[in-house]
């Protein structure tokens, strides 16, 4: 077995979910990220569940749970109005699979990590993919 297969076996069925949290961005950009995630994986956010700002004085946070067990092909770059950060949390294998999938739609940089025994929390910076 390779490292990823070993991690998948150790993590079991619950190690395939990744919590995704988006805040401090335009609602249209949040929707683009959720649309890209929904195109690649099964999520708990329906396509009709459009991000909206609910309070003007407090930050709005949008969240989803993504099941990375079955990955679909993301068609290509997705435009963002501005770079944004998302926080993802889950098993090591699952977080890496989500990050790699997002890289089909966005330029993805890891800007922070907190590692645990069986899970990690990662802050990803998403931006528009450059041509090429």
VENPE-V364797 format. One record per backbone hydrogen bond with DSSP energy under -0.5 kcal/mol. CO is the residue of the C=O (numbers start at 1). NH is the residue of the N-H. Records with the same first field share a line. If there is no record, write none. Layout:
CO: NH / NH
This chain:
2: 6
3: 7
4: 8
5: 9
6: 10
7: 11
8: 12
12: 15
13: 16
14: 17
16: 68
17: 91
18: 66
19: 89
20: 64
21: 87
22: 62
26: 30
27: 31
28: 32
29: 33
30: 34
31: 35
32: 36
33: 37
34: 38
35: 39
36: 40
37: 41
40: 72
42: 67
44: 46
46: 49
48: 50
52: 54
60: 24
62: 22
64: 20
65: 44
66: 18 / 68
67: 42
69: 71
84: 126
85: 23
86: 124
87: 21
88: 122
89: 19
90: 120
91: 95
92: 96
93: 97
94: 98
95: 99
96: 100
97: 101
98: 102
99: 103
101: 104
102: 105 / 106
105: 78
106: 108
107: 127
109: 111 / 125
112: 123
114: 121
118: 92
119: 116
120: 90
121: 114
122: 88 / 124
123: 111 / 112
124: 86 / 126
125: 109
126: 84
127: 107
